[in-house]
Amino acid sequence: MIACATLGDSMASGYAVVLTTVESRRRAEDLARRIVEEKLAACVQTYGVRSFYRWMGKVERGDEHLLIIKTTVDACAKLSEFIVANHGYKIPEIIQIPIIGGLPEYLHWIGVSSE
């Protein structure tokens, strides 16, 4: 059975999705591969996106690549350090979203793959 959480449930499943964006497909693929090789995450998906953002007082537009990273909460600090050290942006996007539910077998796979 799939574990579906409600707002009243605990927010601490032990798993998280981390988002970051990079400037090119090549960098996205390299970063994704290295994150999985280092066992900082079980899976990383990459998608081409168009971003609109404010930078240095101007509204900018750019084509970027979004990385959706499935990992454990315990691995998030090391993952964040890795992203900062291997990212091309001065201030990289690093957003951690707790996973509050999901297929238990899939969540277990994230855990064993991120150790």
N, C-alpha and C positions, 0 to 999 in steps of 0.2 A: 504494500500500500504506500502511496506517496504521502509524505508528511507535509501537509499544508498548514502553514502558520497563520495565526490571526494577530491582530495588533496587541492582544493581551498576552501573547506568548513571549517567552524569553527571547531577547535579541541575540543571545550568545550561543550559536550553534557550533562555533569553532571553525566555521568556514567563511570565506569572503570572496567577493569579486573585486578586483582592482582594475581601474581604468587609467590608461595613459594614452597620449597621442604623440606621434612622431612625424617628421617632415616628409618621409619617403617610404615607399613600399619596401625598398631594400633594407632600410634601417628597421622597419617593423618586423620583417622576416628574420633578420639577424638577431634582434633583441628577443623576439619570441622563442627562437630556437635556443638561445643561450639561457633564457630563464628556465625553460624546461630541462635543459641539460644540467643546470646547476641545482635542480630539484627545488626550485623556489616556487614552482607551481605545477599542477598536474596538466594543465591545458592552457593554451593561449590562442585566441582567435583574432584575426586581423581583418579590418574592413576599411575601405577607402571612404572618407567623409569630407565634406566641405564645412569648414569652421568659420564662424563670424565671431570676433572677439575684440575687446578693447585692449590696446597695447600702447603705452607711452602717449596716452591722451587721444589716440586715433582709433577709429573703428577699422579693423582689418578683416580681410577675407583670405583664406588659404585652403588649399587642398592638403589634407593630412591623412594619416592612417591611425585608426583607433585600435588599441590592443585591449581585449577583454580577457583578463587573467583570472583563472580559477585557482584558489590557493587556500591555505589554512590561515587562521588569524595569527597563529604562532609564527608563521613564515613572513608575515606582512612587513615587519621592521627590516629584515634582511632584504626582502624584495624591494622595498622602497630605497634602501641604500644602493642596491644594485642598479636600479633605474637611474637614480641621480648620477651615479658614477659613469654610466654608459649611455646617457641621453645627450642629444644635441642641443636642447633648449636651455636657456639660462634659468628658467623656472619651469621645470616639467610638471605637467598635470599628473598628480598621483591622488586618486580618489578611491577610498576603500568603502565598499558597501557590504554590510554583513548579510550573509545568506541565512534566512530565518526558516527555511524549509526546503525540502527536495526529496528525491528518491534516495532512500537510505543507502542503497548500494552505490549510487553515483557519488554521494557525499563521502562514503568510505573510500572510494577510489581516489578522490581528491586528496584525502588524508594520507593514504599510503604512497601516493605518487609525489607528495610534497615533503617527504622526510629525507 
